[in-house]
């Protein structure tokens, strides 16, 4: 009974509710996160000085983050201005047999494998999907079906973004130094279950393989959907 006085309180989770409510109301993200941090600290019995100190420490550690994000975006923007998207589309146009599904299937495999060895920054929505993958997928679709209507184009773009997210999410779970694996290892230790991080990472491989197969089926269905929608276009224009 020596732990009887250490009651578990769920009040620190109030910060999660503040974040959800603030984002749902479309409030300023900086204010929402700050309010959530203060609420979490106060409900965790931290003094006001400790809360402000924790916020200040986190700010100092991450003050170079905007620079790391803005520099690649500036480079990508400069490349796009000089025709990066057009070159990507013209390059994929050389492969007459390429389909959107085949292209995204190859990218999914590469994304999962690189994320599995910790190279998570090789892909991404801003640095890979928008300037390269999306134009190539559009080019592959236009090679087969001509100029895409807006609803077909938006579906292709959505699948490009989803493919990158799925490859990253399930691929990085195999990387032994990934933060989620360390979190699972710590949680299991707190429950008196001692599992090596390497074993946790290895068991992420079946999950990544299943995710690849499931999304591969979705990509095959995407090719079929594009083909069916393209056949409807002459009928629509004739009517």
C-alpha positions in Angstrom: 0.0 0.0 0.0 3.0 2.3 -0.2 1.7 3.6 -3.5 -1.7 4.4 -2.1 -1.0 8.1 -1.8 0.2 8.4 -5.4 -3.2 8.9 -7.1 -3.1 9.0 -10.9 -4.7 12.2 -12.2 -5.9 12.7 -15.7 -6.1 16.5 -15.5 -2.9 17.0 -17.5 -4.7 15.6 -20.5 -6.7 18.8 -20.5 -4.1 20.2 -22.8 -5.1 17.7 -25.5 -8.7 18.9 -25.3 -7.6 22.5 -25.6 -5.6 21.6 -28.8 -8.5 19.8 -30.3 -11.0 22.6 -29.5 -8.6 25.3 -30.6 -7.9 23.7 -34.0 -11.6 22.9 -34.5 -12.5 26.6 -33.9 -9.6 27.6 -36.3 -7.9 29.7 -33.7 -4.3 30.9 -33.9 -2.2 27.7 -33.6 0.5 29.5 -31.6 -2.0 30.7 -29.0 -3.7 27.3 -28.9 -0.4 25.4 -28.3 0.8 27.9 -25.7 -2.5 27.7 -23.8 -2.4 23.9 -23.9 1.2 23.9 -22.6 0.2 26.2 -19.7 -2.9 24.2 -18.8 -1.0 20.9 -18.9 1.8 22.3 -16.7 -0.6 23.8 -14.1 -2.7 20.7 -13.9 0.5 18.7 -13.4 1.3 20.7 -10.3 4.1 22.7 -11.9 4.7 26.2 -10.8 4.2 29.2 -13.1 8.0 29.7 -13.2 8.6 26.0 -14.2 6.0 26.2 -16.9 7.5 29.3 -18.4 11.0 27.8 -18.1 9.9 24.6 -20.0 8.3 26.7 -22.7 11.4 28.9 -23.0 13.7 25.9 -23.2 11.6 24.3 -25.9 11.6 27.6 -27.9 15.4 28.0 -27.7 16.0 24.4 -28.8 13.6 24.8 -31.8 14.4 28.3 -32.9 16.4 27.1 -35.9 13.5 24.9 -37.1 11.9 27.6 -39.3 15.2 28.2 -41.1 15.6 24.4 -41.8 12.1 24.4 -43.2 12.2 27.6 -45.2 15.6 27.0 -47.0 14.5 23.8 -48.8 11.2 25.4 -49.7 13.0 28.4 -51.2 15.2 26.1 -53.3 12.2 24.0 -54.5 10.3 27.2 -55.4 13.3 28.4 -57.4 13.5 25.1 -59.2 9.8 25.1 -60.0 10.1 28.6 -61.4 12.7 27.3 -63.8 10.5 24.5 -65.0 11.0 21.6 -62.6 7.3 20.5 -62.9 7.4 20.7 -66.7 10.6 18.7 -66.9 9.1 16.0 -64.6 6.0 15.7 -66.8 7.9 15.6 -70.0 10.3 12.9 -68.6 7.4 10.6 -67.6 5.8 11.2 -71.0 8.6 9.1 -72.5 7.3 6.0 -70.8 4.1 5.3 -72.7 3.2 2.2 -70.6 3.5 4.1 -67.3 0.3 4.4 -65.3 -0.5 6.5 -62.2 -0.8 3.3 -60.2 2.5 1.8 -61.3 4.3 5.1 -60.7 2.9 5.4 -57.2 3.5 1.8 -56.4 7.2 2.2 -57.1 7.3 5.4 -55.1 5.6 3.7 -52.2 8.2 0.9 -52.1 11.1 3.4 -52.2 9.4 5.6 -49.5 9.0 2.6 -47.2 12.5 1.3 -47.7 14.2 4.6 -47.2 12.1 5.4 -44.1 12.9 2.0 -42.7 16.6 2.9 -42.6 15.9 6.4 -41.1 16.0 8.5 -44.3 12.7 10.1 -43.7 13.6 13.4 -45.2 14.2 12.0 -48.7 10.5 12.3 -49.4 7.7 14.6 -48.2 4.8 16.6 -49.4 6.7 19.9 -50.0 10.0 18.6 -51.2 9.0 15.6 -53.2 5.2 15.2 -53.8 4.3 18.7 -55.0 7.4 19.4 -57.3 8.1 15.9 -58.6 5.6 13.1 -57.8 2.4 14.9 -58.5 3.5 16.4 -61.9 4.8 12.9 -63.0 1.5 11.3 -61.9 -0.5 13.9 -63.9 1.8 13.4 -66.9 1.3 9.6 -66.8 -2.5 10.1 -66.6 -2.6 12.6 -69.4 -0.5 10.3 -71.6 -3.3 7.7 -71.4 -6.4 9.8 -71.1 -5.6 13.3 -72.4 -6.4 16.5 -70.5 -7.8 15.6 -67.1 -11.0 17.0 -65.8 -10.6 18.7 -62.4 -12.2 15.9 -60.4 -9.9 13.3 -61.9 -6.9 15.6 -61.4 -7.7 16.2 -57.7 -8.1 12.4 -57.1 -4.6 11.8 -58.6 -3.1 14.5 -56.5 -4.8 13.1 -53.4 -3.4 9.6 -54.0 0.1 11.1 -54.5 -0.1 12.7 -51.1 -1.6 9.6 -49.5 1.1 7.4 -50.9 3.8 9.5 -49.4 2.1 9.5 -46.0 1.5 5.8 -46.0 5.1 4.9 -47.0 6.5 7.2 -44.3 4.2 6.2 -41.5 4.6 2.4 -41.9 8.3 2.5 -43.1 9.6 4.5 -40.1 8.1 2.1 -37.7 10.8 -0.4 -38.8 13.7 2.0 -37.9 15.0 1.0 -34.5 15.9 4.6 -33.6 12.4 6.0 -34.3 10.8 7.8 -31.4 7.7 5.7 -31.4 9.7 2.5 -30.9 11.4 4.1 -27.9 8.0 5.1 -26.6 6.7 1.6 -26.9 9.8 0.2 -25.3 9.4 2.5 -22.3 5.7 1.8 -22.0 6.3 -2.0 -22.0 9.0 -1.6 -19.4 6.6 0.3 -17.2 4.3 -2.8 -17.5 7.2 -5.1 -16.5 7.5 -6.4 -20.1 11.1 -6.2 -21.3 11.3 -6.3 -25.1 14.3 -5.2 -27.0 13.7 -2.2 -29.4 15.1 -4.3 -32.2 12.4 -6.9 -31.8 9.7 -4.1 -31.8 11.2 -2.8 -35.0 11.3 -6.2 -36.6 7.6 -6.7 -35.8 6.9 -3.5 -37.7 7.9 -5.3 -41.0 4.7 -7.4 -41.3 2.6 -4.3 -40.7 4.5 -2.4 -43.4 4.2 -5.2 -45.8 0.4 -5.4 -45.2 0.1 -1.7 -45.7 2.0 -1.9 -49.0 -0.3 -4.7 -50.2 -3.5 -2.8 -49.2 -2.4 0.4 -50.8 -1.2 -1.5 -53.9 -4.8 -2.7 -54.3 -6.1 0.8 -54.0 -3.6 2.0 -56.7 -4.8 -0.7 -59.1 -8.3 0.3 -58.4 -7.3 3.9 -59.1 -6.1 3.0 -62.6 -9.4 1.3 -63.2 -11.3 4.3 -61.9 -9.4 6.7 -64.2 -10.1 4.4 -67.2 -13.8 4.3 -66.5 -14.0 8.0 -65.9 -12.2 8.7 -69.1 -14.8 6.7 -71.1 -17.6 8.8 -69.7 -16.2 12.0 -71.0 -17.2 11.7 -74.7 -20.7 10.7 -73.6 -20.9 13.7 -71.3 -19.7 16.1 -73.9 -22.1 14.7 -76.5 -25.1 15.1 -74.2 
